[in-house]
Amino acid sequence: MREILNDIDRWREQNKRIVVARVVDIEGSGPRDPGAAMAVNQDGEVSGSVSGGCVEGAVVAEALDILASASPGRLVKFGYSDDEAFAVGLTCGGTIHLFIQPLTW
């Protein structure tokens, strides 16, 4: 989480709306441990990582949807079986659970 604080502070000073995604659980193997975080602002700028690149694009889409719908946040999961992971070049499958929510001041 600390790695994204400078960007969050800068975006806040620019009055940008921000969503934070946090890894809250993993099943099987996962690229990042619980606690890993990523921030997305209303312009789609990203800071941090929740998956090392595997699902970042989908997380940005969820974050922007949360901003557009004024949702208080949601729990989402992304995962691949071992066979699916191997087919797209990953070494193993697993599921990550994320809580994605807008920051309010």
GROMACS elastic network, one bead per residue, 0.5 to 0.9 nm:
[ bonds ]
;  ai    aj funct       b0    kb
    1     4     6  0.57669   500
    1     5     6  0.68686   500
    1    22     6  0.84537   500
    1    35     6  0.70869   500
    1    36     6  0.62680   500
    1    37     6  0.53054   500
    1    38     6  0.76391   500
    1    48     6  0.78805   500
    2     5     6  0.53365   500
    2     6     6  0.80472   500
    2    37     6  0.87763   500
    3     6     6  0.72774   500
    3     7     6  0.84259   500
    3    37     6  0.85076   500
    3    38     6  0.89789   500
    3    47     6  0.79669   500
    3    48     6  0.65032   500
    4     7     6  0.54889   500
    4     8     6  0.62482   500
    4     9     6  0.87541   500
    4    37     6  0.76591   500
    4    38     6  0.69756   500
    4    39     6  0.67570   500
    4    47     6  0.56092   500
    4    48     6  0.56829   500
    5     9     6  0.60707   500
    5    10     6  0.85485   500
    5    39     6  0.89419   500
    5    47     6  0.88945   500
    6     9     6  0.51468   500
    6    10     6  0.61959   500
    6    11     6  0.86179   500
    7    10     6  0.50334   500
    7    11     6  0.60271   500
    7    12     6  0.83838   500
    7    39     6  0.82468   500
    7    46     6  0.88038   500
    7    47     6  0.67255   500
    8    11     6  0.51257   500
    8    12     6  0.59510   500
    8    13     6  0.85727   500
    8    18     6  0.75264   500
    8    39     6  0.72833   500
    8    40     6  0.88427   500
    8    41     6  0.84875   500
    8    47     6  0.83173   500
    9    12     6  0.50697   500
    9    13     6  0.62516   500
    9    14     6  0.87216   500
   10    13     6  0.51743   500
   10    14     6  0.64304   500
   10    15     6  0.88780   500
   10    16     6  0.89717   500
   11    15     6  0.63318   500
   11    16     6  0.53417   500
   11    17     6  0.77279   500
   11    18     6  0.76504   500
   11    41     6  0.73269   500
   12    16     6  0.56816   500
   12    17     6  0.74204   500
   12    18     6  0.79002   500
   12   105     6  0.89955   500
   13    16     6  0.76613   500
   16    41     6  0.63379   500
   16    42     6  0.62764   500
   16    43     6  0.81707   500
   17    40     6  0.85693   500
   17    41     6  0.56605   500
   17    42     6  0.53921   500
   17    43     6  0.87032   500
   17    67     6  0.76195   500
   17   102     6  0.75978   500
   17   103     6  0.74601   500
   17   104     6  0.84219   500
   18    39     6  0.67389   500
   18    40     6  0.56931   500
   18    42     6  0.62477   500
   18    63     6  0.85196   500
   18    67     6  0.79680   500
   18   101     6  0.86355   500
   18   102     6  0.57430   500
   18   103     6  0.56991   500
   18   104     6  0.82738   500
   19    38     6  0.83922   500
   19    39     6  0.56616   500
   19    40     6  0.52942   500
   19    41     6  0.62858   500
   19    42     6  0.81556   500
   19    63     6  0.58842   500
   19    64     6  0.79140   500
   19    66     6  0.78528   500
   19    67     6  0.73968   500
   19    73     6  0.87176   500
   19   100     6  0.68146   500
   19   101     6  0.54218   500
   19   103     6  0.57000   500
   20    37     6  0.68493   500
   20    38     6  0.57262   500
   20    40     6  0.64268   500
   20    41     6  0.87842   500
   20    63     6  0.76801   500
   20    99     6  0.81506   500
   20   100     6  0.56633   500
   20   101     6  0.55647   500
   20   102     6  0.61575   500
   20   103     6  0.68667   500
   21    36     6  0.83822   500
   21    37     6  0.55533   500
   21    38     6  0.52188   500
   21    39     6  0.62875   500
   21    40     6  0.81852   500
   21    49     6  0.88574   500
   21    50     6  0.74564   500
   21    59     6  0.75988   500
   21    63     6  0.76988   500
   21    98     6  0.61910   500
   21    99     6  0.56297   500
   21   101     6  0.65177   500
   21   102     6  0.87527   500
   22    34     6  0.73880   500
   22    35     6  0.59395   500
   22    36     6  0.57159   500
   22    38     6  0.65991   500
   22    39     6  0.88301   500
   22    50     6  0.68753   500
   22    97     6  0.83436   500
   22    98     6  0.52978   500
   22    99     6  0.53886   500
   22   100     6  0.64268   500
   22   101     6  0.87746   500
   23    26     6  0.76632   500
   23    32     6  0.76001   500
   23    33     6  0.68439   500
   23    35     6  0.53342   500
   23    36     6  0.54021   500
   23    37     6  0.64444   500
   23    38     6  0.89768   500
   23    50     6  0.63084   500
   23    51     6  0.87017   500
   23    96     6  0.67700   500
   23    97     6  0.58485   500
   23    99     6  0.66611   500
   23   100     6  0.89138   500
   24    33     6  0.82670   500
   24    35     6  0.63073   500
   24    36     6  0.82652   500
   24    96     6  0.78163   500
   24    97     6  0.56819   500
   24    98     6  0.54961   500
   24    99     6  0.65484   500
   25    33     6  0.77043   500
   25    34     6  0.55008   500
   25    35     6  0.86039   500
   25    95     6  0.84183   500
   25    96     6  0.60313   500
   25    97     6  0.50545   500
   25    98     6  0.71878   500
   26    29     6  0.69903   500
   26    30     6  0.60419   500
   26    32     6  0.85955   500
   26    33     6  0.73841   500
   26    34     6  0.71153   500
   26    94     6  0.72408   500
   26    95     6  0.56061   500
   26    97     6  0.59704   500
   26    98     6  0.89563   500
   27    30     6  0.72463   500
   27    79     6  0.87038   500
   27    94     6  0.56105   500
   27    96     6  0.64429   500
   27    97     6  0.82458   500
   28    92     6  0.87717   500
   28    93     6  0.70182   500
   28    95     6  0.65215   500
   28    96     6  0.87003   500
   29    32     6  0.89195   500
   29    92     6  0.70495   500
   29    93     6  0.64332   500
   29    95     6  0.73072   500
   29    96     6  0.85911   500
   30    33     6  0.68615   500
   30    51     6  0.74296   500
   30    92     6  0.87345   500
   30    93     6  0.77820   500
   30    94     6  0.57357   500
   30    95     6  0.66831   500
   30    96     6  0.64033   500
   31    50     6  0.78017   500
   31    51     6  0.52839   500
   31    52     6  0.60749   500
   31    53     6  0.89507   500
   31    54     6  0.84187   500
   31    94     6  0.88186   500
   31    96     6  0.86291   500
   32    35     6  0.82952   500
   32    36     6  0.61846   500
   32    49     6  0.81632   500
   32    50     6  0.60405   500
   32    51     6  0.56362   500
   32    52     6  0.70299   500
   32    96     6  0.85555   500
   33    36     6  0.59939   500
   33    50     6  0.83565   500
   33    51     6  0.89882   500
   34    37     6  0.86056   500
   34    50     6  0.88923   500
   34    96     6  0.87471   500
   34    97     6  0.87047   500
   34    98     6  0.88161   500
   35    50     6  0.87531   500
   36    48     6  0.80757   500
   36    49     6  0.68736   500
   36    50     6  0.55252   500
   36    51     6  0.84612   500
   37    47     6  0.85597   500
   37    48     6  0.60617   500
   37    49     6  0.59190   500
   37    50     6  0.55353   500
   38    46     6  0.69817   500
   38    47     6  0.55817   500
   38    50     6  0.59276   500
   38    56     6  0.87925   500
   38    59     6  0.88463   500
   39    45     6  0.81761   500
   39    46     6  0.57145   500
   39    47     6  0.51650   500
   39    48     6  0.64350   500
   39    49     6  0.82203   500
   39    60     6  0.87757   500
   39    63     6  0.86715   500
   40    43     6  0.79258   500
   40    44     6  0.58358   500
   40    45     6  0.55627   500
   40    47     6  0.65687   500
   40    48     6  0.89241   500
   40    59     6  0.89180   500
   40    60     6  0.65636   500
   40    63     6  0.66789   500
   40    64     6  0.78077   500
   41    44     6  0.53780   500
   41    45     6  0.54725   500
   41    46     6  0.68281   500
   41    47     6  0.88866   500
   41    63     6  0.83818   500
   41    64     6  0.79940   500
   41    67     6  0.89858   500
   42    45     6  0.74388   500
   42    63     6  0.86988   500
   42    64     6  0.66801   500
   42    67     6  0.72182   500
   42    68     6  0.89719   500
   43    46     6  0.89908   500
   43    64     6  0.85712   500
   44    60     6  0.68875   500
   44    61     6  0.86164   500
   44    63     6  0.86762   500
   44    64     6  0.72283   500
   45    60     6  0.87552   500
   46    49     6  0.83799   500
   46    60     6  0.77809   500
   49    52     6  0.58746   500
   49    53     6  0.72274   500
   49    56     6  0.71309   500
   50    53     6  0.77822   500
   50    54     6  0.87439   500
   50    55     6  0.80091   500
   50    56     6  0.70280   500
   50    59     6  0.85930   500
   50    96     6  0.87000   500
   50    98     6  0.82941   500
   51    54     6  0.55061   500
   51    55     6  0.61376   500
   51    56     6  0.65497   500
   51    96     6  0.81450   500
   52    55     6  0.79927   500
   52    56     6  0.76482   500
   53    56     6  0.52624   500
   53    57     6  0.79029   500
   54    57     6  0.80871   500
   54    58     6  0.89836   500
   54    90     6  0.86362   500
   55    58     6  0.53834   500
   55    59     6  0.63206   500
   55    60     6  0.88180   500
   55    78     6  0.73000   500
   55    79     6  0.88477   500
   56    59     6  0.50425   500
   56    60     6  0.62356   500
   56    61     6  0.87141   500
   57    60     6  0.51558   500
   57    61     6  0.63677   500
   57    62     6  0.87884   500
   58    61     6  0.50482   500
   58    62     6  0.62744   500
   58    63     6  0.86207   500
   58    78     6  0.88371   500
   59    62     6  0.50257   500
   59    63     6  0.60793   500
   59    64     6  0.86183   500
   59    76     6  0.89872   500
   59    98     6  0.88785   500
   59   100     6  0.83822   500
   60    64     6  0.61580   500
   60    65     6  0.85036   500
   61    64     6  0.52493   500
   61    65     6  0.61404   500
   61    66     6  0.86559   500
   62    65     6  0.50295   500
   62    66     6  0.61938   500
   62    67     6  0.87640   500
   62    76     6  0.87380   500
   62   100     6  0.78770   500
   63    66     6  0.51037   500
   63    67     6  0.64394   500
   63    68     6  0.87376   500
   63    73     6  0.87320   500
   63   100     6  0.67544   500
   63   101     6  0.75832   500
   63   102     6  0.79646   500
   64    67     6  0.50632   500
   64    68     6  0.61418   500
   64    69     6  0.85931   500
   65    69     6  0.59993   500
   65    70     6  0.82997   500
   65    71     6  0.82469   500
   66    69     6  0.52631   500
   66    70     6  0.58148   500
   66    71     6  0.50584   500
   66    72     6  0.74690   500
   66    73     6  0.65372   500
   66    74     6  0.82385   500
   66   100     6  0.81714   500
   66   101     6  0.73731   500
   66   102     6  0.72951   500
   67    70     6  0.52263   500
   67    71     6  0.67948   500
   67    72     6  0.89390   500
   67   101     6  0.88630   500
   67   102     6  0.69945   500
   68    71     6  0.79180   500
   69    72     6  0.89772   500
   70    73     6  0.85417   500
   70   102     6  0.84866   500
   71    74     6  0.77652   500
   71   101     6  0.78957   500
   71   102     6  0.79496   500
   72   100     6  0.88352   500
   72   101     6  0.61060   500
   72   102     6  0.66331   500
   73    99     6  0.71673   500
   73   100     6  0.53704   500
   73   102     6  0.64650   500
   74    98     6  0.82267   500
   74    99     6  0.57837   500
   74   100     6  0.55014   500
   74   101     6  0.65352   500
   75    97     6  0.69862   500
   75    98     6  0.56581   500
   75   100     6  0.63523   500
   75   101     6  0.87883   500
   76    96     6  0.84151   500
   76    97     6  0.58124   500
   76    98     6  0.53094   500
   76    99     6  0.64071   500
   76   100     6  0.75494   500
   77    95     6  0.66495   500
   77    96     6  0.55522   500
   77    98     6  0.60259   500
   77    99     6  0.87394   500
   78    94     6  0.83687   500
   78    95     6  0.54978   500
   78    96     6  0.54819   500
   78    97     6  0.66855   500
   78    98     6  0.82679   500
   79    85     6  0.87708   500
   79    93     6  0.69318   500
   79    94     6  0.54059   500
   79    96     6  0.62262   500
   79    97     6  0.86959   500
   80    83     6  0.78139   500
   80    84     6  0.56189   500
   80    85     6  0.55486   500
   80    92     6  0.81962   500
   80    94     6  0.56151   500
   80    95     6  0.64781   500
   81    84     6  0.51564   500
   81    85     6  0.60470   500
   81    86     6  0.85598   500
   81    92     6  0.75961   500
   81    94     6  0.63922   500
   81    95     6  0.83765   500
   82    85     6  0.50921   500
   82    86     6  0.61394   500
   82    87     6  0.86436   500
   82    90     6  0.84823   500
   82    91     6  0.77764   500
   82    94     6  0.73422   500
   83    86     6  0.52040   500
   83    87     6  0.62596   500
   83    88     6  0.89742   500
   83    92     6  0.78222   500
   83    93     6  0.73934   500
   84    87     6  0.51126   500
   84    88     6  0.66328   500
   84    89     6  0.88737   500
   84    90     6  0.84756   500
   84    92     6  0.85720   500
   84    93     6  0.72255   500
   85    88     6  0.54320   500
   85    89     6  0.63272   500
   85    91     6  0.65636   500
   85    92     6  0.56203   500
   85    93     6  0.51720   500
   85    94     6  0.84282   500
   86    89     6  0.50732   500
   86    90     6  0.50575   500
   86    91     6  0.57408   500
   86    92     6  0.63742   500
   86    93     6  0.77506   500
   87    90     6  0.74058   500
   89    92     6  0.89138   500
   90    93     6  0.74372   500
